Amino acid sequence: MAEVICAGVAFLDYVFEAEPPASNDSKIFARNYQQFGGGMAATASVSVVRLGGKSALWGRVGNDEAGERIRAGLARRGVQTEFLRQIDGAQSPVSSIVIGPQGVRQAVVFPGRNLDSDPD
């Protein structure tokens, strides 16, 4: 069985199915809405588990609601999260994604705030 450490970012993605805005100052209504875990390292760690391996995510999120949702979602999917640091006073990475009918997407990404760069 493969054992993999994925180091990097984990996001909480808010995904809307809707027509992308036609102008800069507009309001659109979504046909559907879902929340997903995202981020390249987090997504890779879940993929390893789904393919039958073991994975751990090493990264940083805030000690906030989004960070807890990210951590809990990874743990529910079998990813080892003991090295996912939840940092007090930090904001977790989140994104808002609008997916149009032809699959075209528009993303607004917040990479987090005060996620220190200490490698410990």
PAGU-550536 format. One record per residue (C-alpha): x negated, y, z; residue in three letters. Coordinates in nm, 3 decimals. Each point is the difference from the previous one (the first is absolute). Layout:
<nodes>
<node px="X" py="Y" pz="Z" code="ALA"/>
...
</nodes>
This chain:
<nodes>
<node px="0.000" py="0.000" pz="0.000" code="MET"/>
<node px="-0.136" py="0.342" pz="-0.095" code="ALA"/>
<node px="-0.066" py="0.250" pz="0.279" code="GLU"/>
<node px="-0.011" py="0.361" pz="-0.117" code="VAL"/>
<node px="-0.058" py="0.334" pz="0.172" code="ILE"/>
<node px="0.163" py="0.291" pz="-0.185" code="CYS"/>
<node px="-0.141" py="0.339" pz="0.104" code="ALA"/>
<node px="0.179" py="0.317" pz="-0.097" code="GLY"/>
<node px="0.326" py="0.182" pz="-0.007" code="VAL"/>
<node px="0.354" py="-0.097" pz="0.095" code="ALA"/>
<node px="0.300" py="0.218" pz="-0.088" code="PHE"/>
<node px="0.371" py="0.006" pz="0.071" code="LEU"/>
<node px="0.169" py="0.051" pz="-0.339" code="ASP"/>
<node px="0.347" py="0.150" pz="-0.035" code="TYR"/>
<node px="0.118" py="-0.113" pz="-0.345" code="VAL"/>
<node px="0.299" py="0.155" pz="-0.178" code="PHE"/>
<node px="0.158" py="-0.111" pz="-0.328" code="GLU"/>
<node px="0.119" py="0.316" pz="-0.175" code="ALA"/>
<node px="-0.041" py="0.220" pz="-0.303" code="GLU"/>
<node px="-0.321" py="0.200" pz="0.044" code="PRO"/>
<node px="0.064" py="0.375" pz="0.047" code="PRO"/>
<node px="0.060" py="0.186" pz="-0.326" code="ALA"/>
<node px="-0.118" py="0.333" pz="0.140" code="SER"/>
<node px="-0.218" py="0.131" pz="0.278" code="ASN"/>
<node px="0.289" py="0.114" pz="0.219" code="ASP"/>
<node px="0.257" py="-0.279" pz="-0.001" code="SER"/>
<node px="0.175" py="-0.258" pz="0.215" code="LYS"/>
<node px="0.048" py="-0.358" pz="-0.114" code="ILE"/>
<node px="0.201" py="-0.284" pz="0.150" code="PHE"/>
<node px="-0.150" py="-0.347" pz="0.030" code="ALA"/>
<node px="0.176" py="-0.317" pz="-0.116" code="ARG"/>
<node px="-0.199" py="-0.207" pz="0.249" code="ASN"/>
<node px="-0.249" py="0.045" pz="0.287" code="TYR"/>
<node px="-0.241" py="-0.240" pz="0.171" code="GLN"/>
<node px="-0.301" py="0.012" pz="0.229" code="GLN"/>
<node px="-0.309" py="-0.206" pz="-0.070" code="PHE"/>
<node px="-0.348" py="-0.034" pz="0.136" code="GLY"/>
<node px="-0.255" py="0.128" pz="-0.246" code="GLY"/>
<node px="-0.362" py="0.092" pz="-0.047" code="GLY"/>
<node px="-0.253" py="-0.206" pz="-0.191" code="MET"/>
<node px="-0.163" py="-0.177" pz="0.296" code="ALA"/>
<node px="0.330" py="-0.072" pz="0.176" code="ALA"/>
<node px="0.159" py="-0.133" pz="-0.318" code="THR"/>
<node px="-0.304" py="-0.219" pz="-0.068" code="ALA"/>
<node px="0.009" py="-0.141" pz="0.354" code="SER"/>
<node px="0.367" py="-0.100" pz="-0.038" code="VAL"/>
<node px="-0.076" py="-0.156" pz="-0.341" code="SER"/>
<node px="-0.272" py="-0.217" pz="0.153" code="VAL"/>
<node px="0.247" py="-0.136" pz="0.257" code="VAL"/>
<node px="0.269" py="-0.059" pz="-0.263" code="ARG"/>
<node px="-0.252" py="-0.201" pz="-0.202" code="LEU"/>
<node px="-0.072" py="-0.224" pz="0.299" code="GLY"/>
<node px="-0.308" py="0.168" pz="0.146" code="GLY"/>
<node px="-0.075" py="0.184" pz="0.322" code="LYS"/>
<node px="-0.056" py="0.374" pz="0.000" code="SER"/>
<node px="-0.070" py="0.283" pz="0.239" code="ALA"/>
<node px="0.040" py="0.370" pz="-0.069" code="LEU"/>
<node px="-0.267" py="0.232" pz="0.134" code="TRP"/>
<node px="0.115" py="0.359" pz="-0.024" code="GLY"/>
<node px="0.159" py="0.297" pz="0.175" code="ARG"/>
<node px="0.350" py="0.130" pz="0.049" code="VAL"/>
<node px="0.148" py="0.247" pz="0.243" code="GLY"/>
<node px="0.146" py="-0.099" pz="0.333" code="ASN"/>
<node px="0.335" py="0.121" pz="-0.133" code="ASP"/>
<node px="0.324" py="-0.156" pz="-0.126" code="GLU"/>
<node px="-0.134" py="-0.050" pz="-0.352" code="ALA"/>
<node px="-0.318" py="-0.161" pz="0.134" code="GLY"/>
<node px="0.199" py="-0.239" pz="0.214" code="GLU"/>
<node px="0.221" py="-0.094" pz="-0.297" code="ARG"/>
<node px="-0.309" py="-0.064" pz="-0.211" code="ILE"/>
<node px="-0.162" py="-0.216" pz="0.271" code="ARG"/>
<node px="0.320" py="-0.194" pz="0.076" code="ALA"/>
<node px="0.072" py="-0.062" pz="-0.369" code="GLY"/>
<node px="-0.349" py="-0.140" pz="-0.060" code="LEU"/>
<node px="0.022" py="-0.220" pz="0.309" code="ALA"/>
<node px="0.342" py="-0.136" pz="-0.110" code="ARG"/>
<node px="-0.159" py="-0.102" pz="-0.329" code="ARG"/>
<node px="-0.281" py="-0.188" pz="0.176" code="GLY"/>
<node px="-0.280" py="0.256" pz="-0.033" code="VAL"/>
<node px="-0.233" py="0.022" pz="0.300" code="GLN"/>
<node px="0.027" py="0.358" pz="0.130" code="THR"/>
<node px="-0.224" py="0.004" pz="0.307" code="GLU"/>
<node px="-0.253" py="0.218" pz="-0.186" code="PHE"/>
<node px="0.260" py="0.242" pz="-0.136" code="LEU"/>
<node px="-0.069" py="0.303" pz="0.220" code="ARG"/>
<node px="0.295" py="0.214" pz="0.107" code="GLN"/>
<node px="-0.150" py="0.340" pz="0.081" code="ILE"/>
<node px="0.166" py="0.227" pz="0.256" code="ASP"/>
<node px="0.092" py="0.342" pz="-0.141" code="GLY"/>
<node px="-0.041" py="-0.113" pz="-0.362" code="ALA"/>
<node px="0.268" py="-0.018" pz="-0.270" code="GLN"/>
<node px="0.022" py="-0.315" pz="-0.210" code="SER"/>
<node px="-0.019" py="-0.002" pz="-0.380" code="PRO"/>
<node px="0.341" py="0.012" pz="-0.170" code="VAL"/>
<node px="0.123" py="0.049" pz="-0.355" code="SER"/>
<node px="0.324" py="0.079" pz="-0.176" code="SER"/>
<node px="0.040" py="-0.169" pz="-0.337" code="ILE"/>
<node px="0.273" py="0.062" pz="-0.257" code="VAL"/>
<node px="0.037" py="-0.274" pz="-0.260" code="ILE"/>
<node px="0.198" py="0.085" pz="-0.314" code="GLY"/>
<node px="0.209" py="-0.240" pz="-0.211" code="PRO"/>
<node px="-0.288" py="-0.078" pz="-0.240" code="GLN"/>
<node px="-0.239" py="-0.070" pz="0.290" code="GLY"/>
<node px="-0.170" py="0.340" pz="-0.016" code="VAL"/>
<node px="-0.099" py="0.109" pz="0.350" code="ARG"/>
<node px="-0.071" py="0.324" pz="0.176" code="GLN"/>
<node px="-0.181" py="-0.015" pz="0.336" code="ALA"/>
<node px="-0.058" py="0.249" pz="0.279" code="VAL"/>
<node px="-0.277" py="-0.132" pz="0.223" code="VAL"/>
<node px="-0.095" py="0.111" pz="0.353" code="PHE"/>
<node px="-0.334" py="-0.168" pz="0.084" code="PRO"/>
<node px="0.045" py="0.047" pz="0.375" code="GLY"/>
<node px="-0.145" py="0.250" pz="0.242" code="ARG"/>
<node px="-0.267" py="-0.026" pz="0.271" code="ASN"/>
<node px="-0.090" py="-0.359" pz="-0.092" code="LEU"/>
<node px="-0.356" py="0.019" pz="0.126" code="ASP"/>
<node px="-0.289" py="-0.141" pz="-0.203" code="SER"/>
<node px="-0.159" py="-0.192" pz="0.292" code="ASP"/>
<node px="-0.092" py="-0.341" pz="-0.147" code="PRO"/>
<node px="0.063" py="-0.179" pz="0.334" code="ASP"/>
</nodes>
